[in-house]
Amino acid sequence: MRAAELHRLARILREIALDATGNAGADNVNAGELAVLEDVARHPRSMIRDITERTGLAQSLVSRIVHAFAAADALT
């Protein structure tokens, strides 16, 4: 299995875990947001392209997530 396939599999498994643990309500976090936040926590000061490579998410999605969390002062 290639690294990109493993990242996609990890994303699918995170989605399943979120569904199974009742991630619902106004404060729910989708799998993409969770993947980005986990990656940033493990790799502070990463560039968007690095987060994209590690998570397997589209660059545009990673960029939107990072900018949204930065605007909400959740990331600096």
N, C-alpha and C positions, 0 to 999 in steps of 0.2 A: 504494500500500500504506500502511495506517495504521501508526502507531508500535507499537500492540499486536501487530499481525500480524508486524511485523519482529522484535519481541522473541520471539515464539513460534517464528519461523523460526530465529532465533539459537539458541534452546534446543534445537531439533531438530538443528541442525548441530553443537552442542556434544556432544550425545548420540552422534551419528555419529562424531565425532572421538574421543570416549572409547572407543567400541567398537573403532575402527580402531587405536588406539594401545595396546591391551592393558591398559586400566585394570582390572586384576583382582587378586585376593588380598585379604588381610585389611585392607589400607590403602586400598582403592579408594574413590573419591569419586564419588557419583552426579552427574548433570548438574545437578540442582537445587542441591546443595551447592556445586558449582563455580561456578554462575551467581551465587549469593549471595556467595561469597568473592571472586570477581572484582569484583563490584559494590562491595562494602565496601572492597576495596583501592583502587578508583578513586574512591570517594566516602566517605571516612572520616566517621564520626559521623552517618551518614544515619539517618533514621527508617525504621521498618519499612514504612510506607506508600510511601515514596520508593523503597525497594529493590523493593517489589512492583510499582510502576509501571514501573520500568526493566527488570526481568527478565521481567515478564509472568507470574510465578508467583503462585499463590494466597497471600493474606495469611497464612492459617493455616500454610502450608508454610514461608514465609519466617520467620515468627515461631518455629516449631519449630527450624528450622536455626540461626537466630541464637542462640536460647537454648541449644541443644545445644553449639554451638561456644564460647559464653561460659562454660558450665559446665565445659567441658574446658580453659578458659584459652587457647583459640585466638583468641578475640576479647575485647576489653575495652570 
